[in-house]
């Protein structure tokens, strides 16, 4: 997407109207996004006791731990990726 035509989106009652490099050439088909490869990683479930869930400090600590785990997974997947468009 090169730009977001907000005024055109407002006129058409859309949340946004993307301007893509292929939009003028392909007409409405140019609005379709390029195919992308997704990799979804599932981590083990987090066990939370009732006492831990009631303590805001423990909840924040657990949230930080989960956030760090997810971020580490993202960085690991980025390091494995060789090319942007072909994975």
C-alpha positions as CSV (number, residue, x, y, z in Angstrom):
1,X,0.0,0.0,0.0
2,X,1.4,3.3,-1.0
3,X,-1.1,5.6,0.6
4,X,-4.5,5.8,2.2
5,X,-7.0,8.0,0.4
6,X,-9.0,9.1,3.5
7,X,-11.3,11.5,1.7
8,X,-12.2,8.9,-0.9
9,X,-12.8,6.4,1.9
10,X,-15.1,8.8,3.7
11,X,-17.1,9.4,0.5
12,X,-17.5,5.6,-0.1
13,X,-18.2,5.1,3.6
14,X,-15.2,2.7,4.0
15,X,-12.7,2.6,6.9
16,X,-9.9,3.2,4.5
17,X,-9.2,3.2,0.7
18,X,-5.7,1.9,-0.1
19,X,-3.7,3.2,-3.0
20,X,-1.5,0.3,-4.3
21,X,1.0,0.2,-7.2
22,X,-1.3,-2.0,-9.2
23,X,-4.6,-0.2,-8.5
24,X,-4.6,2.1,-11.5
25,X,-3.5,-0.6,-13.9
26,X,-5.7,-3.4,-12.7
27,X,-8.7,-1.4,-11.6
28,X,-10.6,-3.1,-8.6
29,X,-8.3,-6.1,-8.8
30,X,-5.4,-3.9,-7.9
31,X,-6.9,-3.4,-4.5
32,X,-6.3,-7.0,-3.6
33,X,-3.3,-7.5,-1.4
34,X,-0.3,-9.5,-2.5
35,X,-0.2,-13.1,-1.1
36,X,1.7,-13.4,2.1
37,X,3.1,-16.3,4.0
38,X,2.1,-16.6,7.7
39,X,3.8,-18.6,10.4
40,X,1.9,-19.1,13.6
41,X,3.7,-20.4,16.6
42,X,1.8,-21.8,19.5
43,X,3.4,-21.6,22.9
44,X,2.4,-23.8,25.9
45,X,-0.6,-22.6,27.9
46,X,0.0,-20.4,30.9
47,X,-1.4,-21.8,34.2
48,X,-2.8,-19.1,36.5
49,X,-4.1,-19.7,39.9
50,X,-7.0,-17.7,41.4
51,X,-4.7,-16.0,43.9
52,X,-2.3,-14.9,41.2
53,X,-5.1,-13.6,39.0
54,X,-6.4,-11.4,41.9
55,X,-3.0,-9.7,42.5
56,X,-2.3,-6.9,40.0
57,X,1.4,-7.0,40.6
58,X,1.5,-10.7,39.7
59,X,-0.6,-10.2,36.7
60,X,1.7,-7.5,35.4
61,X,4.7,-9.7,36.0
62,X,3.1,-12.6,34.1
63,X,2.1,-10.3,31.3
64,X,5.7,-9.1,30.9
65,X,6.9,-12.7,30.9
66,X,4.4,-13.6,28.2
67,X,5.2,-10.5,26.2
68,X,8.9,-11.4,26.3
69,X,8.2,-15.0,25.2
70,X,6.2,-13.8,22.2
71,X,8.8,-11.2,21.3
72,X,11.5,-13.8,21.5
73,X,9.5,-16.0,19.1
74,X,9.0,-13.2,16.7
75,X,12.7,-12.4,16.7
76,X,13.5,-16.2,16.2
77,X,11.2,-16.4,13.2
78,X,12.7,-13.2,11.7
79,X,16.1,-14.7,12.0
80,X,15.0,-17.9,10.2
81,X,13.3,-15.9,7.4
82,X,15.6,-15.6,4.3
83,X,13.6,-13.4,2.0
84,X,10.7,-11.0,2.6
85,X,8.3,-12.2,-0.2
86,X,9.3,-15.9,-0.4
87,X,9.8,-16.7,3.2
